[in-house]
């Protein structure tokens, strides 16, 4: 009888092959979606207070299974033509690289994106803004079933590495181009708080995604998300956000909030501690801790599985790490724009 780890991995591998072959696979995503701006909505490109932004995310899901799912991203975005545009408008450019591996690297997905977004102020104070963004992506997917363990490899001495299944001497591989877009409306009622509501639409062109040939198309993904930042006192604030997304018949809904405390009681260069959590509907609780200092913000979260999968996962859904660095304006008198704070 197969060991549970290898048995589950076998079923995962089979599902990966079927999904990749018929185009039902779902996009990789983060529990810390609120600190992964260029994977959430292209309209976030360049929408921050600073000269440039560098962000990175790493997720390892279901650690009780050997390297079941790991996802990592790195992005860089910045604003251009700041002196030529109206005072409260911004134009952003960004690049993103994402790698997603499943089934102990049996399925390896790489995505490389370029995005742009223009944020237009709707009033003279810049408290109402609307932003539209676009993103183009080149995708490469490789499926190497030679790395999979199958039932006929198991003997009393362990796995032999020899199977009757025949997959050829080279991995399956496909490439395609993809196109995404998004929109955000941001509002501040007093210049101190900030609220936003946005939507994004991925895989507009529905590229073909199959290793076996045929006209199987990648399902589009639609996302609605929102949030806000509300100061409770001079050195304490609350951040909250929610997201609902759908791809084919799969849906995901998350909502939560975190408190932020200014530890050094400085306004210009604060050291802030974040503590809170999110809940993924019918799936997991996600406690979150963060620390912000000198332009850096570090975040850690852990999915505590609460669904019917908790028996197999031992309630260990997965851990995530995030980091964002925002380069500060050289001109301390430059007016800040109204934008979500990640």
C-alpha positions in Angstrom: 0.0 0.0 0.0 1.3 3.5 -0.8 2.5 5.7 1.9 0.0 8.6 2.4 2.5 11.2 1.3 3.3 9.4 -2.0 -0.3 8.4 -2.6 -1.6 12.0 -2.2 1.3 13.2 -4.4 0.3 10.7 -7.1 -3.3 12.0 -7.1 -2.0 15.6 -7.2 0.2 14.7 -10.2 -2.6 13.1 -12.0 -4.9 16.1 -11.4 -2.1 18.4 -12.6 -1.8 16.5 -15.8 -5.5 16.5 -16.4 -5.9 20.2 -15.6 -2.9 21.2 -17.7 -4.2 19.1 -20.6 -7.8 20.3 -20.7 -7.3 23.9 -19.5 -9.2 23.8 -16.2 -6.2 24.8 -14.0 -6.5 27.8 -11.7 -4.2 30.7 -11.3 -1.7 30.7 -8.4 -2.6 33.2 -5.7 -1.5 34.5 -2.3 -3.3 34.7 1.0 -1.4 38.0 1.4 -2.9 39.4 -1.8 -2.9 42.8 -0.2 0.9 42.9 -0.4 1.2 41.5 -3.9 0.0 44.5 -5.9 1.0 43.5 -9.5 -0.6 40.1 -9.2 -3.8 41.5 -7.8 -4.6 44.3 -10.3 -2.5 45.9 -13.1 -4.0 49.3 -12.0 -1.8 49.2 -8.8 1.2 49.8 -11.1 3.0 52.9 -9.8 0.2 53.7 -7.3 2.2 54.4 -4.1 3.9 57.3 -2.4 7.5 57.1 -3.4 9.9 57.0 -6.4 9.9 53.2 -6.9 8.6 50.0 -5.3 10.2 46.5 -5.0 8.0 43.6 -3.8 8.5 39.9 -3.3 6.3 37.1 -2.1 6.9 33.4 -1.3 4.3 30.8 -0.5 4.6 27.1 0.4 1.3 25.4 0.6 0.5 22.1 2.3 3.9 21.5 4.0 2.9 18.0 5.1 3.1 17.0 1.4 6.6 17.0 -0.1 6.8 20.3 -2.0 3.2 20.1 -3.1 2.8 23.8 -4.1 5.4 26.6 -3.9 4.9 30.1 -5.5 7.2 33.1 -5.6 7.1 36.5 -7.2 9.4 39.5 -7.6 8.2 42.9 -9.0 9.5 46.4 -9.6 7.4 49.4 -10.5 7.9 53.2 -10.6 6.3 56.4 -11.8 7.3 58.4 -14.9 6.9 61.9 -16.2 6.1 63.3 -12.7 7.0 66.9 -13.6 5.0 66.8 -16.9 1.7 65.4 -15.5 -0.9 67.3 -13.5 0.1 67.5 -9.8 -2.2 64.7 -8.6 -1.9 62.4 -11.6 0.6 59.5 -11.9 1.7 57.2 -14.6 3.3 53.9 -13.6 5.4 51.3 -15.3 6.1 47.9 -13.8 7.6 44.4 -14.4 6.7 41.2 -12.6 8.2 37.7 -12.6 6.3 34.7 -11.0 7.3 31.1 -10.6 4.8 28.4 -9.5 5.8 24.8 -8.9 3.5 21.9 -8.2 3.9 18.3 -7.2 7.6 18.5 -6.3 8.4 20.5 -9.5 6.6 18.1 -11.8 4.6 21.1 -13.1 6.6 24.3 -13.4 5.0 27.6 -14.5 6.9 30.8 -15.2 5.3 34.1 -15.9 6.9 37.4 -17.0 4.8 40.5 -17.1 5.0 44.2 -18.1 2.3 46.5 -16.8 1.3 50.2 -17.0 -1.4 52.3 -15.3 -2.5 55.9 -15.3 -4.1 57.4 -12.2 -6.3 60.5 -12.9 -7.4 62.9 -10.1 -11.1 63.8 -10.1 -10.7 66.9 -7.9 -8.1 69.6 -7.2 -7.1 68.0 -3.9 -6.5 64.5 -5.4 -8.8 62.9 -2.8 -10.9 61.2 -5.5 -8.9 59.2 -8.1 -9.6 56.6 -10.8 -6.9 54.4 -12.2 -6.8 52.1 -15.2 -4.1 49.6 -15.8 -3.0 47.0 -18.4 -0.7 44.1 -18.3 0.9 41.8 -20.9 2.4 38.4 -19.9 4.6 35.8 -21.4 4.0 32.3 -19.9 6.0 29.1 -20.0 4.7 25.9 -18.6 6.6 22.6 -18.3 5.2 19.2 -17.2 7.8 16.5 -16.4 6.0 13.3 -15.3 9.4 11.5 -15.1 9.7 13.0 -11.6 6.4 11.5 -10.4 6.1 8.3 -8.3 3.5 5.8 -9.4 2.0 2.8 -7.7 3.8 0.2 -9.8 7.2 1.6 -8.6 6.6 0.5 -5.1 8.2 -2.7 -3.8 8.9 -4.0 -0.3 12.2 -2.1 -0.5 10.7 1.2 -1.4 10.3 3.1 -4.7 12.3 1.6 -7.5 12.1 4.6 -9.9 10.9 2.2 -12.7 7.3 2.5 -14.0 5.4 1.0 -16.8 4.0 4.4 -17.7 5.7 6.0 -20.8 6.0 9.7 -21.0 8.9 10.2 -23.4 12.4 11.5 -22.7 11.6 15.2 -22.6 9.1 17.2 -20.5 5.9 18.6 -22.1 6.3 22.4 -22.7 4.0 25.2 -23.9 4.3 29.0 -24.3 1.7 31.7 -24.7 1.0 35.4 -24.4 -1.7 36.7 -22.1 -3.4 40.0 -21.5 -4.9 41.5 -18.3 -6.6 44.7 -17.2 -8.0 46.4 -14.1 -9.5 49.6 -12.6 -9.4 51.2 -9.1 -11.3 54.0 -7.5 -9.7 55.6 -4.5 -11.3 58.0 -2.0 -10.1 60.0 1.0 -12.6 61.9 3.0 -10.1 64.0 5.0 -6.7 63.6 3.5 -5.7 61.2 6.3 -7.7 58.1 5.6 -8.0 56.1 2.4 -10.5 53.8 0.8 -10.5 51.9 -2.5 -12.6 49.6 -4.6 -11.2 47.8 -7.6 -11.7 45.1 -10.2 -9.4 43.2 -12.5 -9.9 40.8 -15.4 -7.2 38.3 -16.3 -6.8 36.2 -19.5 -8.9 38.5 -21.6 -7.6 36.7 -24.8 -8.1 33.2 -23.3 -4.9 31.7 -24.6 -4.7 28.0 -25.5 -3.2 26.0 -22.6 -2.8 22.3 -23.3 0.0 19.8 -23.5 -1.9 17.3 -25.7 -3.1 19.6 -28.5 -6.6 20.7 -29.2 -8.4 24.0 -28.7 -8.6 24.1 -24.9 -8.6 27.7 -23.6 -7.5 29.1 -20.3 -10.5 30.3 -18.3 -10.7 34.1 -17.6 -10.4 35.2 -14.0 -12.4 38.1 -12.6 -11.6 39.8 -9.3 -13.4 42.4 -7.1 -11.4 43.8 -4.2 -11.5 46.7 -1.8 -10.1 48.0 1.5 -9.1 51.0 3.5 -6.9 52.6 6.0 -8.3 54.5 9.0 -6.2 56.3 11.7 -7.7 55.6 15.2 -5.3 58.0 16.9 -2.0 59.7 16.2 0.0 56.5 16.5 -2.6 53.7 15.8 -4.5 52.8 12.7 -6.6 49.9 11.3 -6.1 48.4 7.8 -8.8 46.2 6.3 -9.4 44.5 2.9 -11.5 41.9 1.1 -11.3 40.1 -2.2 -13.7 37.9 -4.2 -12.5 36.2 -7.4 -13.9 33.6 -9.8 -12.2 31.5 -12.4 -14.4 28.9 -14.2 -16.4 27.2 -11.4 -13.8 28.0 -8.7 -14.4 30.9 -6.4 -12.4 32.4 -3.5 -13.4 35.0 -0.9 -11.1 36.5 1.8 -11.7 39.3 4.3 -9.8 40.6 7.2 -8.0 43.4 9.0 -4.9 44.3 10.9 -4.0 46.9 13.5 -0.9 49.1 13.1 1.0 50.5 16.1 3.7 53.2 15.7 6.4 51.9 18.1 8.8 54.9 18.0 6.1 57.6 17.9 7.5 59.3 14.9 5.5 60.5 11.9 8.2 60.9 9.3 10.1 57.7 9.8 7.9 55.4 11.9 8.5 51.8 13.0 5.1 50.1 12.8 4.0 46.8 14.0 1.0 45.1 12.3 -1.0 42.3 13.8 -4.3 40.8 12.5 -5.8 38.1 10.3 -7.9 37.1 7.4 -10.4 34.4 6.7 -10.8 32.5 3.5 -14.4 31.4 3.3 -15.0 27.7 3.9 -11.2 27.1 4.0 -8.8 28.7 6.4 -8.0 31.2 9.1 -4.9 33.3 8.2 -3.1 35.1 11.1 -0.7 37.9 10.0 2.2 39.7 11.5 4.1 42.6 9.9 6.9 45.1 10.6 7.6 48.3 8.8 10.8 50.4 9.1 13.0 52.5 6.9 10.9 52.0 3.8 10.7 48.2 4.3 7.6 46.2 5.2 8.0 42.6 6.1 5.0 40.2 6.5 4.4 36.7 7.6 1.2 34.7 7.5 0.1 31.1 8.0 -3.0 29.4 6.7 -4.7 27.3 9.4 -6.8 24.9 7.3 -10.4 24.6 8.7 -12.1 22.8 5.8 -12.6 19.1 5.1 -8.9 19.0 4.0 -7.6 19.6 7.5 -7.3 15.8 8.1 -4.9 15.3 5.2 -3.1 18.7 5.7 -3.1 18.3 9.6 -4.6 21.9 9.6 -1.4 23.2 8.0 -2.5 25.1 4.9 0.8 26.9 4.2 3.1 29.7 5.1 3.8 33.0 3.3 6.5 35.6 3.4 6.3 39.1 1.9 8.5 42.1 1.6 8.0 45.5 0.1 10.4 48.4 -0.2 9.4 51.9 -1.3 12.0 54.4 -2.3 11.2 57.8 -0.6 10.8 61.1 -2.4 14.0 63.3 -2.3 11.7 66.3 -1.9 10.2 66.2 1.6 7.6 68.8 0.6 6.2 66.7 -2.3 2.5 66.3 -1.9 1.4 62.7 -1.2 -1.2 61.1 -3.5 -4.2 59.2 -2.3 -3.4 55.5 -2.7 -3.9 52.3 -0.8 -1.2 51.6 1.7 0.2 48.0 1.6 
